[in-house]
Amino acid sequence: MLLSLLIAAAAGIASSCAVPPAELERQAALVYSTFDSQPPPHGWRHLSAMGCTDAAVSMLSAYAAANAGGLSAANAMELSFHIGQVLALAGRENESIAYFERSLQTTATAEWSAYVQATLAFLKRDTAAVRVARNAYAAVAPSSMRLRFIEGFLACPNEPYAKAVHCHP
């Protein structure tokens, strides 16, 4: 009986994570800002929040591949960051690092570079580097909500990413 319920629950989660191919195509044709804010049930943020990590990563990756030639450098970096973020939030921190690293480019702003450097330092458990990145970020964006996330990394350095981004000093 319990096994049957577990199988049924797993099947329900899997079916709720499925994104129809036509929806993937539709979203791939959207401008980036519209794609980035798609509502439920098939927006990548909603999929991630529902625990549909692989579906969210597939959605983001499909969008990046379909629009590779037309994305601005900033949007391409943000897509890589979001893939890393989805993976890190799901507890797949080691897997996320490569995507966060890809989200750093020489064209990045000082704010973006500091934010990504702080994220990478946290994932690599380098508190001193998080502190350096935090100070760099505070110098360019002292009132940004991202600064709170970085400070969460410092407040909870041994917690998983999903918890640390919400820690408050």
Contacts in CASP RR format, 6 or more apart in sequence:
PFRMAT RR
TARGET T0000
AUTHOR 0000-0000-0000
METHOD contacts of the structure
MODEL  1
MLLSLLIAAAAGIASSCAVPPAELERQAALVYSTFDSQPPPHGWRHLSAM
GCTDAAVSMLSAYAAANAGGLSAANAMELSFHIGQVLALAGRENESIAYF
ERSLQTTATAEWSAYVQATLAFLKRDTAAVRVARNAYAAVAPSSMRLRFI
EGFLACPNEPYAKAVHCHP
13 51 0 8 1.000
13 52 0 8 1.000
16 41 0 8 1.000
16 50 0 8 1.000
16 52 0 8 1.000
17 47 0 8 1.000
17 50 0 8 1.000
17 51 0 8 1.000
17 52 0 8 1.000
17 54 0 8 1.000
17 55 0 8 1.000
18 55 0 8 1.000
19 42 0 8 1.000
19 47 0 8 1.000
19 55 0 8 1.000
19 58 0 8 1.000
19 59 0 8 1.000
20 42 0 8 1.000
23 42 0 8 1.000
24 58 0 8 1.000
24 59 0 8 1.000
24 62 0 8 1.000
27 35 0 8 1.000
27 38 0 8 1.000
27 42 0 8 1.000
27 43 0 8 1.000
27 59 0 8 1.000
27 62 0 8 1.000
27 63 0 8 1.000
28 35 0 8 1.000
28 62 0 8 1.000
28 63 0 8 1.000
28 66 0 8 1.000
28 67 0 8 1.000
29 66 0 8 1.000
30 38 0 8 1.000
32 67 0 8 1.000
32 71 0 8 1.000
32 72 0 8 1.000
32 75 0 8 1.000
35 63 0 8 1.000
36 44 0 8 1.000
36 78 0 8 1.000
36 82 0 8 1.000
37 45 0 8 1.000
38 44 0 8 1.000
38 45 0 8 1.000
38 46 0 8 1.000
39 46 0 8 1.000
40 46 0 8 1.000
42 59 0 8 1.000
43 56 0 8 1.000
43 59 0 8 1.000
44 56 0 8 1.000
44 59 0 8 1.000
44 60 0 8 1.000
44 63 0 8 1.000
44 82 0 8 1.000
44 86 0 8 1.000
45 56 0 8 1.000
47 53 0 8 1.000
47 55 0 8 1.000
47 56 0 8 1.000
47 59 0 8 1.000
48 56 0 8 1.000
48 85 0 8 1.000
48 86 0 8 1.000
48 89 0 8 1.000
48 90 0 8 1.000
51 90 0 8 1.000
53 86 0 8 1.000
53 87 0 8 1.000
53 89 0 8 1.000
53 90 0 8 1.000
53 92 0 8 1.000
56 86 0 8 1.000
57 83 0 8 1.000
57 86 0 8 1.000
57 87 0 8 1.000
60 79 0 8 1.000
60 82 0 8 1.000
60 83 0 8 1.000
60 86 0 8 1.000
61 83 0 8 1.000
63 79 0 8 1.000
64 71 0 8 1.000
64 76 0 8 1.000
64 79 0 8 1.000
64 80 0 8 1.000
68 76 0 8 1.000
71 79 0 8 1.000
73 105 0 8 1.000
73 107 0 8 1.000
73 108 0 8 1.000
74 107 0 8 1.000
74 108 0 8 1.000
74 112 0 8 1.000
76 105 0 8 1.000
77 102 0 8 1.000
77 103 0 8 1.000
77 104 0 8 1.000
77 105 0 8 1.000
77 108 0 8 1.000
77 112 0 8 1.000
78 103 0 8 1.000
80 99 0 8 1.000
80 100 0 8 1.000
80 102 0 8 1.000
80 103 0 8 1.000
81 99 0 8 1.000
81 100 0 8 1.000
81 103 0 8 1.000
81 116 0 8 1.000
81 119 0 8 1.000
83 96 0 8 1.000
83 99 0 8 1.000
84 95 0 8 1.000
84 96 0 8 1.000
84 97 0 8 1.000
84 99 0 8 1.000
84 100 0 8 1.000
84 103 0 8 1.000
85 96 0 8 1.000
86 96 0 8 1.000
87 93 0 8 1.000
87 95 0 8 1.000
87 96 0 8 1.000
87 99 0 8 1.000
88 96 0 8 1.000
88 100 0 8 1.000
88 119 0 8 1.000
88 123 0 8 1.000
88 161 0 8 1.000
88 162 0 8 1.000
89 161 0 8 1.000
89 162 0 8 1.000
90 162 0 8 1.000
91 160 0 8 1.000
91 161 0 8 1.000
91 162 0 8 1.000
93 123 0 8 1.000
93 160 0 8 1.000
93 161 0 8 1.000
94 123 0 8 1.000
96 123 0 8 1.000
96 161 0 8 1.000
97 120 0 8 1.000
97 123 0 8 1.000
97 124 0 8 1.000
100 116 0 8 1.000
100 119 0 8 1.000
100 120 0 8 1.000
100 123 0 8 1.000
101 120 0 8 1.000
103 116 0 8 1.000
104 113 0 8 1.000
104 116 0 8 1.000
104 117 0 8 1.000
104 120 0 8 1.000
108 116 0 8 1.000
109 140 0 8 1.000
110 136 0 8 1.000
110 140 0 8 1.000
111 137 0 8 1.000
111 140 0 8 1.000
111 141 0 8 1.000
111 144 0 8 1.000
111 146 0 8 1.000
113 136 0 8 1.000
114 133 0 8 1.000
114 134 0 8 1.000
114 136 0 8 1.000
114 137 0 8 1.000
114 140 0 8 1.000
114 141 0 8 1.000
115 133 0 8 1.000
115 137 0 8 1.000
115 146 0 8 1.000
115 150 0 8 1.000
117 129 0 8 1.000
117 132 0 8 1.000
117 133 0 8 1.000
117 136 0 8 1.000
118 129 0 8 1.000
118 130 0 8 1.000
118 133 0 8 1.000
118 134 0 8 1.000
118 137 0 8 1.000
118 150 0 8 1.000
118 153 0 8 1.000
119 153 0 8 1.000
120 129 0 8 1.000
121 127 0 8 1.000
121 129 0 8 1.000
121 130 0 8 1.000
121 132 0 8 1.000
121 133 0 8 1.000
121 153 0 8 1.000
122 130 0 8 1.000
122 153 0 8 1.000
122 157 0 8 1.000
122 161 0 8 1.000
122 164 0 8 1.000
123 161 0 8 1.000
125 157 0 8 1.000
125 158 0 8 1.000
127 154 0 8 1.000
127 157 0 8 1.000
130 150 0 8 1.000
130 153 0 8 1.000
130 154 0 8 1.000
130 157 0 8 1.000
131 154 0 8 1.000
133 150 0 8 1.000
134 147 0 8 1.000
134 150 0 8 1.000
134 151 0 8 1.000
134 153 0 8 1.000
134 154 0 8 1.000
137 144 0 8 1.000
137 146 0 8 1.000
137 147 0 8 1.000
137 150 0 8 1.000
138 147 0 8 1.000
141 147 0 8 1.000
148 168 0 8 1.000
149 165 0 8 1.000
151 167 0 8 1.000
151 168 0 8 1.000
151 169 0 8 1.000
152 164 0 8 1.000
152 165 0 8 1.000
152 166 0 8 1.000
152 167 0 8 1.000
152 168 0 8 1.000
152 169 0 8 1.000
153 164 0 8 1.000
153 165 0 8 1.000
153 167 0 8 1.000
154 169 0 8 1.000
155 164 0 8 1.000
155 167 0 8 1.000
155 168 0 8 1.000
155 169 0 8 1.000
156 163 0 8 1.000
156 164 0 8 1.000
156 167 0 8 1.000
157 164 0 8 1.000
159 167 0 8 1.000
END
